[in-house]
């Protein structure tokens, strides 16, 4: 590998969220010098009031990175999944025995997922943080890429072989690279919130479809749940503005009373839903991961998991390139990452879009088709197993980083 003595690092990552920090930690033993640039302070970036569904594969990747033992005690675990279609009584039961695993998935609040990654990254001598830094400009050269940042009212230029955009759905890196996206905004918005309940068990994840949108109910520790409730825009807005007592009564009706008495914990968040896929994930000296590259409907809880798979794949591609003595910023190297992840992400994006569209309607022919599909899933074990493996991340190419939990 040719070495450019003018480089400040081998790799610059823009975005210190879960995906960006996980990528840096995944490369802690790679020999690469890594710079992390984050617009917020490290403390503030952990304060997002979010919770994520974490697939079995994401847990295995975190295990390989070396943070799962710190994350695991603070996440919810579910052993069962219940899938139901509106007022139809046919409920699909997915059990841990279907996969011979201890759990079917996990649910982690943002701070409990990100903080262990931050702490590990700060212990790594090859990772340097530039928090509270605004990205000003990017300039690509033949064998390097330079970013200009503003920090403490001063500008600074940093040069590396490769720049990774992990800076979210409105990625400045993607915009600078003029990478176009395909997709659409849905007619729906999601209301996301946390509740405490009195149900006797707290190890079940529910995906409750309704004619105007799905609802995901994911167990958190201490008899709490994270709920993502999807409805047409105006109805979602009304749910957020509704008095708390009325909101909880409406929620209890929609959940069928399976959670017992409900208490709202914190605020209700409102966000629109869209599907997005970048035309490409790479160009010379640049790669996109996570929400900077793609976005999907929250049905099935796949969003963050796609990003975790991205970083595991990219880390593997880069480490393989290092072993071969290749320049990590070249198109020939980065295409291996794009070829791996783009097609797998299309599968999940298409799957979540299909689920939302086929279930979010009361048009009788579609209702009959989907209920026949549910019957097939319930009565044909291979069909059911395929769907379960797809939801838990066990379909597709497994990265080397993923370790058995």
LOSE-390269 format. One record per residue (C-alpha): residue in one letter; x, y, z. Coordinates in steps of 0.05 Angstrom, whole numbers, plus 5000, padded with zeros to 4 digits. Last residue first. Layout:
<recs>
AXYZ
...
</recs>
This chain:
<recs>
X452147055428
X455546765367
X460047285335
X458447745276
X464848085253
X465847595196
X459647875163
X453647415148
X451247455076
X443647465071
X438147195116
X439247155191
X437547875203
X431847745252
X426247965205
X428847565146
X429846945189
X422647005214
X419747085144
X423646475119
X421546065179
X414146225167
X414646015094
X418445375113
X413145225168
X407145245121
X400745305163
X401545975198
X405246315142
X400446045090
X394546295131
X397846965137
X398646985062
X391246805053
X389847385100
X393947835055
X390247634993
X383347705024
X384948405051
X387648604983
X381148394949
X377048745004
X380349435002
X381149565077
X388149835070
X394549905109
X396349165108
X398549085036
X401949765033
X405649725098
X408049015088
X410249145016
X414249755036
X417649365092
X419448795044
X421849274989
X426449635037
X428848965064
X430548674995
X433449334971
X438149325032
X440848645011
X442048894940
X445749514965
X449849165017
X454448674982
X455349024915
X456449684951
X461849404997
X465549044941
X464949684900
X469050044954
X475349654937
X475149754861
X472850474871
X479250644909
X479350924980
X482150315015
X488550304974
X490349574969
X495849185005
X491848535004
X491048515079
X488949245078
X483649085026
X480948515069
X480549005128
X476749505086
X471748995060
X470548725130
X469449415160
X464749585103
X460548955115
X460149065190
X458449805179
X452849645131
X449949095176
X449449595232
X446050085185
X440949565163
X439549415236
X438150145251
X432050145204
X429249435209
X423849515262
X418649085227
X414649685205
X419150295212
X418550465137
X425350495105
X431550935097
X437850885056
X445051125046
X445751685098
X441151285143
X446450755151
X452850785112
X455651215055
X462451135022
X467651614994
X474651634965
X472151494894
X464751404895
X460250994939
X453350824963
X449950914896
X443051114873
X441451234946
X435250874972
X429651235009
X422951025036
X419351545077
X415651645142
X413952285178
X415852395251
X411952545314
X414752435384
X410352335445
X413552565509
X416152205570
X413351575602
X405851485590
X402551015639
X398350415617
X394049925654
X393949225624
X398549085565
X393948615527
X388249125530
X386649045456
X392549465437
X388149945398
X383250015455
X388750145506
X391850655460
X385351045453
X384751055529
X391951275535
X390951845486
X384652075522
X388352105589
X394352455557
X390253005524
X390752945448
X396153365413
X400452765394
X394552335374
X391752915332
X398252965293
X398052215280
X390852285254
X392852855208
X398852485178
X395451815165
X397051315220
X403050935248
X404150785322
X411250635344
X411150385415
X417050285462
X415049865521
X416249875596
X415749335648
X422449525679
X426549355616
X423949505546
X418949085506
X417149285434
X410249455409
X409849605335
X403449905306
X401649865233
X397650345191
X390750575169
X387449895162
X390949615223
X397049175233
X399348985303
X406648775305
X407548565377
X414048385413
X413247935473
X417947875534
X414348325584
X409847865623
X404548005676
X401848615639
X401949235684
X404749745635
X409750315628
X409750695563
X414850985515
X413251395454
X413551435378
X407851725336
X409051555264
X406851935202
X403151665142
X401751835070
X408651565054
X414351975026
X417751684966
X424051344941
X430151444897
X436351824917
X441552234880
X448852254899
X451252964888
X457652804928
X456353434970
X449153204982
X451452515005
X456552815052
X451553315078
X447052725098
X439752915109
X438052185126
X443852125175
X451052325181
X454651665171
X458451915111
X465151555105
X471251915077
X477251515053
X484751635042
X484952195093
X485952955099
X483653435153
X483054185144
X481454635204
X477055245212
X476655635277
X470555875315
X471155325367
X470854805311
X469454925238
X471154345192
X474454285124
X474753595095
X480253325050
X480152695006
X486252314983
X489551954925
X486952344865
X484152924904
X477153024932
X475253664967
X469953695022
X467354335054
X464454635118
X462854055165
X461354335234
X465054065294
X462153985364
X466153335371
X472853205336
X474652505362
X481052125348
X481051365340
X487550965333
X489050985407
X482550645424
X479850805494
X475351355468
X472250875418
X470350385472
X466850925513
X463151185452
X460850485433
X458550355505
X454751025504
X451250905437
X446850305453
X444750505523
X443651225501
X439151035443
X434450575481
X435249845463
X430249315443
X432448605431
X430848015386
X428247305379
X431447065443
X435046445470
X435646145400
X433145495371
X430345875311
X423045655316
X424145525390
X424646275400
X417346315381
X413446655325
X405946645334
X401446885278
X394647135302
X388246945264
X382747345298
X381847865244
X380148545274
X386548875249
X391648365224
X395948055279
X403347875287
X405647635355
X413047565367
X415847145424
X422447105463
X423447855470
X429148205505
X429348915529
X436049245533
X440349495591
X443948855611
X445748715538
X449349365520
X455649285563
X456648545546
X455048725473
X460749225467
X466548825438
X465748945363
X464348205353
X458948225406
X456048845373
X455748445308
X452247865343
X447148345373
X445948645305
X444947945276
X439647775328
X436048405309
X435949045350
X429349425353
X431250135369
X429250635422
X429451385414
X429551985459
X436152265432
X440752465489
X446952085467
X449052615417
X448753135471
X454252825513
X458952725454
X458053455436
X454353565371
X456753635298
X460852985301
X467452855265
X471052195280
X478252115256
X481051425245
X488251165239
X487750475207
X491549905239
X485349465234
X484749315308
X479649865324
X476149785258
X469549545286
X470050115337
X470350635282
X464450305246
X460450275311
X461651025322
X458951185252
X452950725257
X450850925328
X451651665320
X458252035313
X457352275242
X462752425190
X467851865191
X474952025167
X479551445149
X486951375138
X488651975180
X492052655178
X495052485110
X500852885082
X505552285085
X501451915033
X503051175040
X502650694982
X500050005000
</recs>
